[in-house]
Amino acid sequence: MESTVIAHGLPRPINLEVAFQLEELVRSKGCEPKTVGVVQGEPKVGLTKEEITALATSTDVMKVGTAEIALAVAQKRWAATTVSATMHLAKTVGIDVFATGGIGGVHSGEWDVSQDLKELSRTRMIVVSAGAKSILDLRQTLEMLETLQVTVVGYRTSEFPAFYSRSSGLKIACVDSVEEIVEVYRTKEHLDLPGALLVCNPIPEDAEISPKEFDSWKKEAIQKAKAEGIVGKALTPFILSEIARISNGATVRANVALLKNNVELACSIAKTMRGG
């Protein structure tokens, strides 16, 4: 599991509560949680409770993609890993299944593309997400995934999920079972095809937010970000924080629900892969 959602995604103190809930959920499903981060310059796959607490409560935690891992290590920093960095580090110790909330992608407007897409194109791993993060241009993100030859499937859906919404109108291939997901991944291995299998798992229906309502919140948050000159790595956390404030916490509750939903599916996939 990634640590950016803990350090930069969810508000305090719920971020720490959710981090521990997700790890306990993994254990309850018969799997072993491995939250990834950089601890005082040491990349770690499997953080202790104390290390997770430090990432969740410190005000001096870097946000690193694959490109910034070396910088965090050389400077002996604490760092939270994005999807790209988490994938890279997890793969080095043989992990094949990774759950996140949503992947990074292509932002609307100015050319801003997440490192996540490059990592998804080169690291063979099953990544379970509720599509791409809600503030992105989903059509452009899906197009870039296709260009980069990333295998994208929907779990019991033929639409690319819109993070807080189950529907985006963008069509993708559908798989109906965990066994089918594993078969597709094993086939990628057999054919020596690079890149991830991105499994898009829609948010539970009872936690869904209407696209119209969310779009109004997003527009207001983006306008504020532009007015304050927020760009680069600070943009996504800023916008998500603003949307959480505007929505009176509705997006936070939805985020937690989809995270748990993705972790449960990832555990089912991992158990099926090991024959358990």
N, C-alpha and C positions, 0 to 999 in steps of 0.2 A: 504494500500500500504506500501511496505517496505521503509526504509530510507537508507539502505546500498548503493543502486544505486545512491543516492544523494550525500552521503558523500565520498564514496570510488569507485563508479563505473564509473560515467561520469566525464569528465574533467571540470575544471572551465573555464569560468563562465557558460557554457551551462548547468551544473548540476542544478543550481538554476532556470534557465529559464524553463527547462524541468519539474522540480518539480511543478512549478506553472501552467504550461500548462496542466499537467496531472490532477491536482486538478480541474482546470477550465473545462476540458473535462468531468470529472465526473459530475460536476454540470450541464453542458449543456445537459447531458443525463438524467437528472431528479433524480440523486442519490446524496448522501452526501459523499464526500471524507474523508477518515480517514487514514492519514499517521501516521505511528507508529514510536516511538523512545523513548529514555530515556533522560530526561531533568534534569540535575543536580541531578541525583539520583532518579528521579520520572518517572516511566514508564507511557507513555501517548499514548492513542489511539485517534488520532485527534490532530495533531500539529498545532499551530498558524503559520502565515506567518513569524513572528519574529523567532520562534523556528526552522522552516525549513531553514530560512536564516542562522541561527547560525550553524546548522549541515552542511550546504553546504559550508560555508566559514571558519570554524575553522580548525586549524591544529592539534587539540587535541581531536579527536572524536574516541572513542572506536568502534570496530566492534564486535557485540555480537550475538552469537547464544543463544539458550535457556539456555545452561549451564553457560553462562557468565552474564545473566541478574542480578543475585543476587550480583555478584561482582561489576557491574556498579552501582547498587543501593546503596550498602553498602559504596562505595567509593565516592558517590555523583558525579558521572561522567556524561558527555554527551556521549551518545552512539547511533550509528546507528544499526538498527535491520536487521539481515539477514532473509531469508525466515522462518527458524525455530522459531526464537524469535518473528517475526511478527505474525506468526500463533498462537503461544501460547498466546501472549498478546491480540490479536484481539478476540480470542475465549472466553476469560474471560469476555468480554463485549457483547457476543452474536452475533458477526459478523460471517457470514457463507460463504462469498465470498471474495476472495483475488486475486489481480492481481499482477504479477511480470514479470520481463523479462524472466529469466530462473532460474530453481532450481539448487542448488548445487548437487553434486553427487560423483562419483568415479573418481579420477584422474588417469591418465596413469602413469605407472612406479611404484614408491614407494607407499606403502599402505597409502592412504589418502582419507578418506571418510567423506563427509559433514554431519553435524548434521541434515541438512534439511531432509534427508531420514528417520531418526528416527522419526522426528516430523510428517512427512507425514504419517507414519505408525500408529500413535496413536491419532492424532487430526482430528476429523471429520469436514471437511471444503472443499469447492470447491476452488481449486487453479488453476488459469489460467496462463499458461506460454507458451513460445515458445520452449518447451522441456527443456533440461538441458543446462547449460552454455557451450559455444562453445569450451572451452579448455579441456573438460572432455572426459573420455572414455565412449561414449554413450552406447555401447553394455553392458559394465559392470554395468553402472548406471541403465539401464533398467532391467537387470537381478537382481540387488539388490532391485529395486522397487517391482519386482515380489516376491522375497524371503520375503520381508517385508509386503506382502499382500496389497500393495497400488493399488487402482483401477486406471488404466491409460486408457484414451480414447483420440482419436484424433478428433478434430472438423473439420468435412468434409475432413478428411484424414485418411488413414490407415497406415501411416508411422509416426514414432517418429520424430518430427522435429529436425533439427540440429542447432537450434538457428538462425544463419545467413542464413541458407539454409533450404528450405522446405522439403528436402529429406535426409534420412539417410540410407535407405534400411532396417531399422528395423521395423517390423510389429507390429501394435497395433490395438486394437478395434476401430471402427469408429462410431461416432454419427453424425447425419446430421442436428440436430436442437437444439436450445436453450431449447425447451420444453423437448427434450429427455435427455439432460444433467440434467435438474431439476428432471425428473422422476427417473433417475438412483440414484441421490443423495437422493431423498425422500425414495427410496427403501432401500438404505443403512441405513437410519434412522429407517425405519420400522422394518428392520431385526436386528437392533442394531449392525451393523457391524462397527468396529472402523476404523479410518484412513481416509485420504483425498480422494477426487475424483480429480485426476490430469487431467485437461483438457488441452491438447496440441494443441495450436493454431499456425499454421505456419505463419512465417513472410510474409507480403504482397509480391506478386511476383515482383513488381516494386522496392522493396528494397532489394531483395535477393542478396547475394554474392556467387559466385561459390565456391564449396567446395575445388577445386584444388588451387585456389588463396588463400583462407583462410588458408589452411593447410601449405602453404609455409610461411605465416606470423607467424602462430602459432609455427612452428618448430624453427624459428629464435628467437622468444620471449622466448620459453622454454629453449633454449640453453643459452641465456643471463641470465635467472633466475638461472640456475644451476651454471653458472660461478660466479655469485655474491652471491651464497649461500642463495637465497630467498626460505623460506619454510613456512609451516603453514598458518595462516590466511592472511599473507602478500602476499602469492603466487598468488592467483587469481587476486587481484587488480593490482599487478605488471605486470602480463602477459597481462591483458586486456589493461593496459596503454601502454605497449610496442607495442601491435598489433595496437592500435589506431595510434601511432606515425608512425609505418612502413607503414600503409595503407593510410596515409595522411587524416585521419579522416573518412574513408569510413565505418569502423565498428561502429563509434559513430553515424553516420547518420542512419545506419541500426538498431542500438540498440534503438534509439528514435522511429523509425517507428514501431518496434515490440512492444515496450512498449505501445504506443498509441493504437495499434491494440488489445492488450490484455486487456487494460482498457476498451475499447469499448465493447468487448465481455463480460467482467465481469459485466459491467453495465446492459447489456441486460439480463444476467442471474439473477442478483439481482432483476431487475424489474419484471421478470417473476415469481420469487419465491414469491414476495409479491403481485402478481396479478395485477401489474400496467403496 
